[in-house]
Amino acid sequence: MAEIKVTKDNFQTEVLEASLPVLADFWADWCGPCKMLGPELAALAEEQDGKLIVAKINVDEEEELAAQFGVMSIPTMILFKDGKEAGKKIGFCRKEEVLRFVEEA
């Protein structure tokens, strides 16, 4: 499954009510590390199709969501399982490290 764009309007259904774990990527267009992380998460979304959802949340467009989850630095990835926050990872990392974070959370 390709990455999905999440806004405050669809956050409840796409993230909190999802049947699969959701990795929410809080990012912005102007963020260099976010641009580096993007292709890593896109590849992960394809490889983990049916096991993991990758949700993209633009902090410039969704300031309320960023504030709600205490996002102070980007990129920030928050893993949600069964509608609850299961882990948080800040900064750029390779796909393999992201997968390890998801599996261990």
MOPAC internal coordinates of N, CA, C and O (Angstrom, degrees):
PM7 1SCF
backbone

  N    0.0000 0     0.00 0     0.00 0    0    0    0
  C    1.4570 1     0.00 0     0.00 0    1    0    0
  C    1.5264 1   108.50 1     0.00 0    2    1    0
  O    1.2310 1   121.15 1   -41.73 1    3    2    1
  N    1.2850 1   115.40 1   138.27 1    3    2    1
  C    1.4594 1   120.00 1   176.31 1    5    3    2
  C    1.5296 1   108.96 1   -70.54 1    6    5    3
  O    1.2310 1   121.28 1   -13.67 1    7    6    5
  N    1.2843 1   115.16 1   166.33 1    7    6    5
  C    1.4501 1   119.82 1   176.47 1    9    7    6
  C    1.5260 1   108.95 1   -65.36 1   10    9    7
  O    1.2310 1   121.24 1   -26.36 1   11   10    9
  N    1.3192 1   115.23 1   153.64 1   11   10    9
  C    1.4586 1   119.34 1   177.87 1   13   11   10
  C    1.5264 1   109.16 1  -116.20 1   14   13   11
  O    1.2310 1   121.30 1   -33.63 1   15   14   13
  N    1.3220 1   115.12 1   146.37 1   15   14   13
  C    1.4663 1   120.44 1   176.26 1   17   15   14
  C    1.5167 1   107.33 1   -88.56 1   18   17   15
  O    1.2310 1   121.21 1   -50.24 1   19   18   17
  N    1.3263 1   115.29 1   129.76 1   19   18   17
  C    1.4565 1   120.13 1  -178.43 1   21   19   18
  C    1.5266 1   109.33 1  -118.30 1   22   21   19
  O    1.2310 1   121.95 1   -43.04 1   23   22   21
  N    1.3296 1   113.88 1   136.96 1   23   22   21
  C    1.4605 1   121.87 1   176.91 1   25   23   22
  C    1.5280 1   107.91 1  -125.95 1   26   25   23
  O    1.2310 1   120.84 1    -5.15 1   27   26   25
  N    1.3167 1   115.99 1   174.85 1   27   26   25
  C    1.4669 1   118.24 1   177.56 1   29   27   26
  C    1.5249 1   111.30 1   -62.05 1   30   29   27
  O    1.2310 1   120.73 1   154.36 1   31   30   29
  N    1.3337 1   116.21 1   -25.64 1   31   30   29
  C    1.4635 1   120.54 1  -179.07 1   33   31   30
  C    1.5307 1   113.47 1   -72.65 1   34   33   31
  O    1.2310 1   119.99 1   148.56 1   35   34   33
  N    1.3433 1   117.63 1   -31.44 1   35   34   33
  C    1.4739 1   118.89 1  -179.00 1   37   35   34
  C    1.5308 1   113.17 1  -115.12 1   38   37   35
  O    1.2310 1   119.83 1  -173.34 1   39   38   37
  N    1.3263 1   117.93 1     6.66 1   39   38   37
  C    1.4666 1   121.75 1  -178.19 1   41   39   38
  C    1.5249 1   111.82 1   -58.17 1   42   41   39
  O    1.2310 1   120.62 1   134.28 1   43   42   41
  N    1.3149 1   116.43 1   -45.72 1   43   42   41
  C    1.4727 1   120.77 1  -178.13 1   45   43   42
  C    1.5328 1   110.95 1   -57.00 1   46   45   43
  O    1.2310 1   120.00 1   129.57 1   47   46   45
  N    1.3243 1   117.60 1   -50.43 1   47   46   45
  C    1.4598 1   119.96 1  -175.83 1   49   47   46
  C    1.5243 1   112.38 1   -76.61 1   50   49   47
  O    1.2310 1   119.89 1   138.00 1   51   50   49
  N    1.3227 1   117.81 1   -42.00 1   51   50   49
  C    1.4714 1   120.72 1  -174.62 1   53   51   50
  C    1.5264 1   113.63 1   -77.55 1   54   53   51
  O    1.2310 1   120.02 1   151.17 1   55   54   53
  N    1.3335 1   117.57 1   -28.83 1   55   54   53
  C    1.4648 1   120.40 1  -175.66 1   57   55   54
  C    1.5300 1   111.67 1  -111.61 1   58   57   55
  O    1.2310 1   120.45 1   119.78 1   59   58   57
  N    1.3219 1   116.74 1   -60.22 1   59   58   57
  C    1.4665 1   119.69 1  -173.42 1   61   59   58
  C    1.5273 1   113.55 1   -70.49 1   62   61   59
  O    1.2310 1   120.06 1   149.41 1   63   62   61
  N    1.3359 1   117.49 1   -30.59 1   63   62   61
  C    1.4704 1   120.39 1  -178.64 1   65   63   62
  C    1.5309 1   112.74 1  -102.51 1   66   65   63
  O    1.2310 1   120.08 1  -171.25 1   67   66   65
  N    1.3200 1   117.45 1     8.75 1   67   66   65
  C    1.4688 1   121.09 1  -178.24 1   69   67   66
  C    1.5249 1   110.84 1   -67.33 1   70   69   67
  O    1.2310 1   120.87 1   -35.42 1   71   70   69
  N    1.3198 1   115.94 1   144.58 1   71   70   69
  C    1.4672 1   120.61 1   179.11 1   73   71   70
  C    1.5280 1   111.73 1   -81.23 1   74   73   71
  O    1.2310 1   120.50 1   163.06 1   75   74   73
  N    1.3318 1   116.64 1   -16.94 1   75   74   73
  C    1.4667 1   122.05 1   178.25 1   77   75   74
  C    1.5201 1   109.77 1  -109.17 1   78   77   75
  O    1.2310 1   120.10 1   -19.15 1   79   78   77
  N    1.3367 1   117.41 1   160.85 1   79   78   77
  C    1.4691 1   118.72 1   171.55 1   81   79   78
  C    1.5327 1   109.75 1   -60.53 1   82   81   79
  O    1.2310 1   120.77 1   -33.75 1   83   82   81
  N    1.3248 1   116.13 1   146.25 1   83   82   81
  C    1.4592 1   121.94 1  -178.82 1   85   83   82
  C    1.5264 1   109.02 1  -122.62 1   86   85   83
  O    1.2310 1   121.24 1   -55.02 1   87   86   85
  N    1.3241 1   115.24 1   124.98 1   87   86   85
  C    1.4583 1   120.84 1   173.70 1   89   87   86
  C    1.5212 1   106.99 1   -98.94 1   90   89   87
  O    1.2310 1   120.55 1   -71.78 1   91   90   89
  N    1.3353 1   116.56 1   108.22 1   91   90   89
  C    1.4621 1   121.92 1  -178.49 1   93   91   90
  C    1.5276 1   108.50 1   -92.10 1   94   93   91
  O    1.2310 1   121.06 1   -59.66 1   95   94   93
  N    1.3204 1   115.58 1   120.34 1   95   94   93
  C    1.4626 1   122.54 1   179.43 1   97   95   94
  C    1.5189 1   108.92 1  -101.53 1   98   97   95
  O    1.2310 1   120.60 1   -70.03 1   99   98   97
  N    1.3317 1   116.46 1   109.97 1   99   98   97
  C    1.4572 1   122.18 1   175.65 1  101   99   98
  C    1.5210 1   107.10 1   -88.84 1  102  101   99
  O    1.2310 1   120.27 1   -60.38 1  103  102  101
  N    1.3443 1   117.08 1   119.62 1  103  102  101
  C    1.4601 1   121.86 1  -170.41 1  105  103  102
  C    1.5311 1   110.30 1  -147.00 1  106  105  103
  O    1.2310 1   120.96 1    -4.34 1  107  106  105
  N    1.3420 1   115.76 1   175.66 1  107  106  105
  C    1.4731 1   121.98 1   174.19 1  109  107  106
  C    1.5223 1   108.83 1  -149.42 1  110  109  107
  O    1.2310 1   120.92 1   -26.47 1  111  110  109
  N    1.3406 1   115.85 1   153.53 1  111  110  109
  C    1.4664 1   121.95 1  -179.42 1  113  111  110
  C    1.5277 1   113.29 1   -59.40 1  114  113  111
  O    1.2310 1   120.03 1   144.49 1  115  114  113
  N    1.3160 1   117.54 1   -35.51 1  115  114  113
  C    1.4577 1   122.59 1  -173.77 1  117  115  114
  C    1.5382 1   113.30 1   -85.01 1  118  117  115
  O    1.2310 1   120.07 1   178.48 1  119  118  117
  N    1.3111 1   117.46 1    -1.52 1  119  118  117
  C    1.4703 1   122.68 1  -174.05 1  121  119  118
  C    1.5329 1   110.87 1   -90.85 1  122  121  119
  O    1.2310 1   120.32 1   -66.18 1  123  122  121
  N    1.3368 1   117.00 1   113.82 1  123  122  121
  C    1.4647 1   121.68 1   180.00 1  125  123  122
  C    1.5175 1   113.60 1   -58.37 1  126  125  123
  O    1.2310 1   119.47 1   127.70 1  127  126  125
  N    1.3477 1   118.63 1   -52.30 1  127  126  125
  C    1.4686 1   119.43 1   178.38 1  129  127  126
  C    1.5333 1   112.86 1   -60.00 1  130  129  127
  O    1.2310 1   120.63 1   148.91 1  131  130  129
  N    1.3378 1   116.40 1   -31.09 1  131  130  129
  C    1.4729 1   119.79 1   177.65 1  133  131  130
  C    1.5250 1   110.13 1   -65.40 1  134  133  131
  O    1.2310 1   120.88 1   139.46 1  135  134  133
  N    1.3334 1   115.92 1   -40.54 1  135  134  133
  C    1.4672 1   120.32 1   179.00 1  137  135  134
  C    1.5240 1   110.83 1   -65.53 1  138  137  135
  O    1.2310 1   120.24 1   145.36 1  139  138  137
  N    1.3301 1   117.14 1   -34.64 1  139  138  137
  C    1.4646 1   120.83 1   177.49 1  141  139  138
  C    1.5309 1   110.67 1   -70.67 1  142  141  139
  O    1.2310 1   120.50 1   143.42 1  143  142  141
  N    1.3286 1   116.66 1   -36.58 1  143  142  141
  C    1.4614 1   121.67 1  -177.86 1  145  143  142
  C    1.5327 1   111.87 1   -73.63 1  146  145  143
  O    1.2310 1   120.24 1   149.90 1  147  146  145
  N    1.3280 1   117.14 1   -30.10 1  147  146  145
  C    1.4612 1   121.66 1  -176.02 1  149  147  146
  C    1.5178 1   115.12 1   -49.13 1  150  149  147
  O    1.2310 1   119.59 1   125.92 1  151  150  149
  N    1.3513 1   118.38 1   -54.08 1  151  150  149
  C    1.4735 1   119.33 1  -179.79 1  153  151  150
  C    1.5342 1   112.91 1   -64.61 1  154  153  151
  O    1.2310 1   120.38 1   148.28 1  155  154  153
  N    1.3250 1   116.89 1   -31.72 1  155  154  153
  C    1.4764 1   120.29 1   178.29 1  157  155  154
  C    1.5324 1   109.28 1   -64.31 1  158  157  155
  O    1.2310 1   120.52 1   136.17 1  159  158  157
  N    1.3356 1   116.61 1   -43.83 1  159  158  157
  C    1.4651 1   120.15 1  -179.22 1  161  159  158
  C    1.5237 1   111.85 1   -72.47 1  162  161  159
  O    1.2310 1   120.45 1   146.07 1  163  162  161
  N    1.3295 1   116.75 1   -33.93 1  163  162  161
  C    1.4698 1   119.68 1   176.84 1  165  163  162
  C    1.5218 1   110.16 1   -62.36 1  166  165  163
  O    1.2310 1   120.45 1   136.24 1  167  166  165
  N    1.3334 1   116.75 1   -43.76 1  167  166  165
  C    1.4668 1   120.67 1   178.21 1  169  167  166
  C    1.5222 1   110.80 1   -64.94 1  170  169  167
  O    1.2310 1   120.53 1   138.89 1  171  170  169
  N    1.3267 1   116.59 1   -41.11 1  171  170  169
  C    1.4641 1   120.97 1   179.07 1  173  171  170
  C    1.5293 1   110.44 1   -62.88 1  174  173  171
  O    1.2310 1   120.21 1   138.56 1  175  174  173
  N    1.3332 1   117.21 1   -41.44 1  175  174  173
  C    1.4692 1   121.24 1   179.43 1  177  175  174
  C    1.5224 1   110.72 1   -59.50 1  178  177  175
  O    1.2310 1   120.37 1   138.52 1  179  178  177
  N    1.3399 1   116.90 1   -41.48 1  179  178  177
  C    1.4669 1   120.55 1   178.98 1  181  179  178
  C    1.5303 1   111.41 1   -68.28 1  182  181  179
  O    1.2310 1   120.58 1   134.86 1  183  182  181
  N    1.3360 1   116.50 1   -45.14 1  183  182  181
  C    1.4695 1   120.80 1  -177.53 1  185  183  182
  C    1.5272 1   112.38 1   -67.14 1  186  185  183
  O    1.2310 1   120.29 1   147.25 1  187  186  185
  N    1.3157 1   117.05 1   -32.75 1  187  186  185
  C    1.4688 1   121.40 1  -176.05 1  189  187  186
  C    1.5314 1   112.12 1  -100.85 1  190  189  187
  O    1.2310 1   120.60 1  -160.17 1  191  190  189
  N    1.3188 1   116.45 1    19.83 1  191  190  189
  C    1.4580 1   121.49 1   179.28 1  193  191  190
  C    1.5237 1   110.01 1   -52.35 1  194  193  191
  O    1.2310 1   120.73 1   -51.49 1  195  194  193
  N    1.3175 1   116.20 1   128.51 1  195  194  193
  C    1.4629 1   120.68 1  -179.05 1  197  195  194
  C    1.5108 1   113.39 1    87.50 1  198  197  195
  O    1.2310 1   119.81 1   172.29 1  199  198  197
  N    1.3393 1   117.98 1    -7.71 1  199  198  197
  C    1.4669 1   121.97 1   179.48 1  201  199  198
  C    1.5200 1   112.67 1  -120.23 1  202  201  199
  O    1.2310 1   120.90 1   154.34 1  203  202  201
  N    1.3435 1   115.89 1   -25.66 1  203  202  201
  C    1.4602 1   121.29 1  -174.32 1  205  203  202
  C    1.5251 1   109.30 1  -150.07 1  206  205  203
  O    1.2310 1   120.73 1   -38.50 1  207  206  205
  N    1.3221 1   116.22 1   141.50 1  207  206  205
  C    1.4575 1   122.40 1   173.85 1  209  207  206
  C    1.5218 1   107.86 1  -108.17 1  210  209  207
  O    1.2310 1   120.54 1   -48.35 1  211  210  209
  N    1.3201 1   116.58 1   131.65 1  211  210  209
  C    1.4609 1   121.11 1   174.75 1  213  211  210
  C    1.5229 1   107.46 1  -104.63 1  214  213  211
  O    1.2310 1   121.24 1   -62.11 1  215  214  213
  N    1.3337 1   115.24 1   117.89 1  215  214  213
  C    1.4684 1   121.57 1  -178.33 1  217  215  214
  C    1.5209 1   109.21 1  -108.77 1  218  217  215
  O    1.2310 1   120.48 1   -50.03 1  219  218  217
  N    1.3181 1   116.68 1   129.97 1  219  218  217
  C    1.4629 1   122.60 1   179.75 1  221  219  218
  C    1.5316 1   108.83 1  -100.99 1  222  221  219
  O    1.2310 1   121.00 1   -54.65 1  223  222  221
  N    1.3428 1   115.69 1   125.35 1  223  222  221
  C    1.4589 1   121.13 1  -179.99 1  225  223  222
  C    1.5250 1   108.30 1  -125.21 1  226  225  223
  O    1.2310 1   120.86 1   -68.58 1  227  226  225
  N    1.3256 1   115.95 1   111.42 1  227  226  225
  C    1.4600 1   121.68 1  -179.30 1  229  227  226
  C    1.5313 1   108.07 1   -79.59 1  230  229  227
  O    1.2310 1   120.59 1   -63.57 1  231  230  229
  N    1.3478 1   116.48 1   116.43 1  231  230  229
  C    1.4697 1   120.27 1  -174.73 1  233  231  230
  C    1.5286 1   112.38 1   -67.64 1  234  233  231
  O    1.2310 1   119.80 1   154.31 1  235  234  233
  N    1.3282 1   117.98 1   -25.69 1  235  234  233
  C    1.4635 1   120.12 1   178.07 1  237  235  234
  C    1.5272 1   111.39 1   -71.54 1  238  237  235
  O    1.2310 1   120.60 1   149.66 1  239  238  237
  N    1.3155 1   116.45 1   -30.34 1  239  238  237
  C    1.4610 1   121.30 1   179.96 1  241  239  238
  C    1.5248 1   112.22 1   -92.57 1  242  241  239
  O    1.2310 1   120.43 1   155.20 1  243  242  241
  N    1.3187 1   116.78 1   -24.80 1  243  242  241
  C    1.4752 1   122.00 1  -174.29 1  245  243  242
  C    1.5303 1   110.68 1  -125.42 1  246  245  243
  O    1.2310 1   121.16 1  -120.71 1  247  246  245
  N    1.3281 1   115.39 1    59.29 1  247  246  245
  C    1.4638 1   120.48 1  -178.16 1  249  247  246
  C    1.5287 1   112.47 1   -61.30 1  250  249  247
  O    1.2310 1   120.45 1   145.52 1  251  250  249
  N    1.3347 1   116.75 1   -34.48 1  251  250  249
  C    1.4667 1   120.76 1   179.77 1  253  251  250
  C    1.5322 1   111.43 1   -61.84 1  254  253  251
  O    1.2310 1   120.43 1   134.87 1  255  254  253
  N    1.3291 1   116.78 1   -45.13 1  255  254  253
  C    1.4678 1   120.19 1   179.59 1  257  255  254
  C    1.5264 1   110.69 1   -65.30 1  258  257  255
  O    1.2310 1   120.44 1   137.78 1  259  258  257
  N    1.3294 1   116.77 1   -42.22 1  259  258  257
  C    1.4628 1   120.04 1   178.89 1  261  259  258
  C    1.5220 1   110.13 1   -60.26 1  262  261  259
  O    1.2310 1   120.15 1   135.59 1  263  262  261
  N    1.3168 1   117.32 1   -44.41 1  263  262  261
  C    1.4657 1   121.13 1   179.41 1  265  263  262
  C    1.5273 1   110.99 1   -66.37 1  266  265  263
  O    1.2310 1   120.65 1   138.97 1  267  266  265
  N    1.3184 1   116.36 1   -41.03 1  267  266  265
  C    1.4733 1   121.12 1  -178.69 1  269  267  266
  C    1.5273 1   111.58 1   -58.17 1  270  269  267
  O    1.2310 1   120.45 1   144.20 1  271  270  269
  N    1.3335 1   116.75 1   -35.80 1  271  270  269
  C    1.4628 1   119.96 1  -177.28 1  273  271  270
  C    1.5271 1   112.69 1  -104.90 1  274  273  271
  O    1.2310 1   120.51 1  -164.30 1  275  274  273
  N    1.3180 1   116.63 1    15.70 1  275  274  273
  C    1.4587 1   121.26 1   172.94 1  277  275  274
  C    1.5163 1   114.16 1    65.02 1  278  277  275
  O    1.2310 1   120.27 1  -146.83 1  279  278  277
  N    1.3263 1   117.09 1    33.17 1  279  278  277
  C    1.4595 1   120.27 1   179.63 1  281  279  278
  C    1.5287 1   108.52 1   -76.88 1  282  281  279
  O    1.2310 1   120.63 1   -67.85 1  283  282  281
  N    1.3355 1   116.40 1   112.15 1  283  282  281
  C    1.4583 1   122.33 1  -178.22 1  285  283  282
  C    1.5243 1   111.44 1  -108.96 1  286  285  283
  O    1.2310 1   120.26 1   154.60 1  287  286  285
  N    1.3187 1   117.12 1   -25.40 1  287  286  285
  C    1.4623 1   123.47 1   179.50 1  289  287  286
  C    1.5180 1   108.10 1  -131.43 1  290  289  287
  O    1.2310 1   121.26 1   -30.35 1  291  290  289
  N    1.3308 1   115.19 1   149.65 1  291  290  289
  C    1.4565 1   118.31 1   176.64 1  293  291  290
  C    1.5216 1   109.21 1  -127.87 1  294  293  291
  O    1.2310 1   119.90 1   -27.53 1  295  294  293
  N    1.3137 1   117.80 1   152.47 1  295  294  293
  C    1.4595 1   125.93 1    -1.60 1  297  295  294
  C    1.5246 1   112.61 1   -72.47 1  298  297  295
  O    1.2310 1   121.15 1   -36.55 1  299  298  297
  N    1.3130 1   115.41 1   143.45 1  299  298  297
  C    1.4611 1   122.72 1   171.75 1  301  299  298
  C    1.5197 1   106.84 1  -123.89 1  302  301  299
  O    1.2310 1   120.95 1   -50.32 1  303  302  301
  N    1.3174 1   115.79 1   129.68 1  303  302  301
  C    1.4609 1   121.32 1   175.79 1  305  303  302
  C    1.5224 1   108.30 1  -111.18 1  306  305  303
  O    1.2310 1   121.04 1   -51.21 1  307  306  305
  N    1.3147 1   115.62 1   128.79 1  307  306  305
  C    1.4629 1   120.88 1   176.82 1  309  307  306
  C    1.5211 1   107.36 1  -119.95 1  310  309  307
  O    1.2310 1   121.20 1   -52.97 1  311  310  309
  N    1.3305 1   115.30 1   127.03 1  311  310  309
  C    1.4531 1   120.93 1   178.55 1  313  311  310
  C    1.5206 1   108.84 1   -94.21 1  314  313  311
  O    1.2310 1   120.98 1   -51.58 1  315  314  313
  N    1.3258 1   115.74 1   128.42 1  315  314  313
  C    1.4608 1   122.19 1   176.29 1  317  315  314
  C    1.5138 1   108.68 1  -112.79 1  318  317  315
  O    1.2310 1   121.08 1   -49.57 1  319  318  317
  N    1.3331 1   115.53 1   130.43 1  319  318  317
  C    1.4604 1   122.13 1   174.28 1  321  319  318
  C    1.5109 1   107.71 1  -128.16 1  322  321  319
  O    1.2310 1   120.48 1   -51.11 1  323  322  321
  N    1.3158 1   116.68 1   128.89 1  323  322  321
  C    1.4635 1   122.32 1  -179.44 1  325  323  322
  C    1.5253 1   111.82 1    52.67 1  326  325  323
  O    1.2310 1   120.73 1  -141.42 1  327  326  325
  N    1.3292 1   116.20 1    38.58 1  327  326  325
  C    1.4524 1   120.91 1   176.09 1  329  327  326
  C    1.5100 1   115.94 1    78.72 1  330  329  327
  O    1.2310 1   120.44 1  -174.10 1  331  330  329
  N    1.3292 1   116.76 1     5.90 1  331  330  329
  C    1.4669 1   120.56 1  -178.70 1  333  331  330
  C    1.5228 1   110.54 1  -122.90 1  334  333  331
  O    1.2310 1   121.27 1   -31.62 1  335  334  333
  N    1.3278 1   115.18 1   148.38 1  335  334  333
  C    1.4601 1   120.38 1   176.87 1  337  335  334
  C    1.5201 1   109.29 1   -67.35 1  338  337  335
  O    1.2310 1   120.64 1   -56.37 1  339  338  337
  N    1.3376 1   116.39 1   123.63 1  339  338  337
  C    1.4679 1   121.25 1  -176.75 1  341  339  338
  C    1.5213 1   112.13 1  -109.88 1  342  341  339
  O    1.2310 1   119.92 1   166.81 1  343  342  341
  N    1.3249 1   117.76 1   -13.19 1  343  342  341
  C    1.4554 1   120.30 1  -179.81 1  345  343  342
  C    1.5101 1   111.04 1   177.10 1  346  345  343
  O    1.2310 1   121.27 1   -20.40 1  347  346  345
  N    1.3374 1   115.18 1   159.60 1  347  346  345
  C    1.4630 1   121.18 1  -179.17 1  349  347  346
  C    1.5178 1   108.93 1  -139.39 1  350  349  347
  O    1.2310 1   120.76 1   -42.65 1  351  350  349
  N    1.3229 1   116.15 1   137.35 1  351  350  349
  C    1.4654 1   122.24 1   179.10 1  353  351  350
  C    1.5221 1   107.72 1  -135.04 1  354  353  351
  O    1.2310 1   120.68 1   -49.22 1  355  354  353
  N    1.3322 1   116.30 1   130.78 1  355  354  353
  C    1.4637 1   121.65 1  -176.96 1  357  355  354
  C    1.5171 1   109.78 1  -114.61 1  358  357  355
  O    1.2310 1   121.11 1   -43.82 1  359  358  357
  N    1.3301 1   115.49 1   136.18 1  359  358  357
  C    1.4574 1   120.93 1   175.25 1  361  359  358
  C    1.5175 1   112.98 1    99.62 1  362  361  359
  O    1.2310 1   121.75 1   -10.06 1  363  362  361
  N    1.3297 1   114.25 1   169.94 1  363  362  361
  C    1.4620 1   120.99 1  -179.66 1  365  363  362
  C    1.5240 1   111.00 1   -72.02 1  366  365  363
  O    1.2310 1   120.88 1   -37.20 1  367  366  365
  N    1.3087 1   115.92 1   142.80 1  367  366  365
  C    1.4619 1   121.61 1   169.99 1  369  367  366
  C    1.5327 1   107.85 1  -155.96 1  370  369  367
  O    1.2310 1   121.16 1   -20.99 1  371  370  369
  N    1.3002 1   115.39 1   159.01 1  371  370  369
  C    1.4621 1   121.54 1  -179.66 1  373  371  370
  C    1.5276 1   110.73 1   -72.84 1  374  373  371
  O    1.2310 1   121.50 1   -19.02 1  375  374  373
  N    1.3040 1   114.74 1   160.98 1  375  374  373
  C    1.4652 1   122.60 1  -177.86 1  377  375  374
  C    1.5302 1   112.07 1   -52.59 1  378  377  375
  O    1.2310 1   120.39 1   137.31 1  379  378  377
  N    1.3275 1   116.85 1   -42.69 1  379  378  377
  C    1.4678 1   120.57 1  -178.02 1  381  379  378
  C    1.5285 1   111.02 1   -63.19 1  382  381  379
  O    1.2310 1   120.58 1   141.65 1  383  382  381
  N    1.3184 1   116.50 1   -38.35 1  383  382  381
  C    1.4661 1   120.49 1   179.18 1  385  383  382
  C    1.5313 1   110.49 1   -69.84 1  386  385  383
  O    1.2310 1   120.34 1   142.21 1  387  386  385
  N    1.3188 1   116.96 1   -37.79 1  387  386  385
  C    1.4585 1   120.83 1   176.69 1  389  387  386
  C    1.5238 1   109.75 1   -63.60 1  390  389  387
  O    1.2310 1   120.11 1   136.01 1  391  390  389
  N    1.3126 1   117.39 1   -43.99 1  391  390  389
  C    1.4659 1   121.36 1   179.47 1  393  391  390
  C    1.5281 1   110.28 1   -61.97 1  394  393  391
  O    1.2310 1   120.18 1   138.28 1  395  394  393
  N    1.3262 1   117.26 1   -41.72 1  395  394  393
  C    1.4623 1   120.88 1   178.45 1  397  395  394
  C    1.5327 1   109.90 1   -62.17 1  398  397  395
  O    1.2310 1   120.35 1   137.47 1  399  398  397
  N    1.3367 1   116.93 1   -42.53 1  399  398  397
  C    1.4661 1   121.65 1   177.02 1  401  399  398
  C    1.5381 1   110.59 1   -58.53 1  402  401  399
  O    1.2310 1   120.60 1   134.58 1  403  402  401
  N    1.3269 1   116.46 1   -45.42 1  403  402  401
  C    1.4686 1   121.54 1  -179.61 1  405  403  402
  C    1.5281 1   110.81 1   -63.07 1  406  405  403
  O    1.2310 1   120.70 1   136.03 1  407  406  405
  N    1.3093 1   116.26 1   -43.97 1  407  406  405
  C    1.4746 1   120.65 1  -177.29 1  409  407  406
  C    1.5228 1   112.56 1   -69.93 1  410  409  407
  O    1.2310 1   120.23 1   148.33 1  411  410  409
  N    1.3355 1   117.16 1   -31.67 1  411  410  409
  C    1.4611 1   120.21 1  -176.03 1  413  411  410
  C    1.5261 1   112.92 1   -88.93 1  414  413  411
  O    1.2310 1   119.87 1   163.66 1  415  414  413
  N    1.3140 1   117.84 1   -16.34 1  415  414  413
  C    1.4787 1   120.73 1  -176.90 1  417  415  414
  C    1.5176 1   111.10 1   -75.30 1  418  417  415
  O    1.2310 1   120.10 1   180.00 1  419  418  417

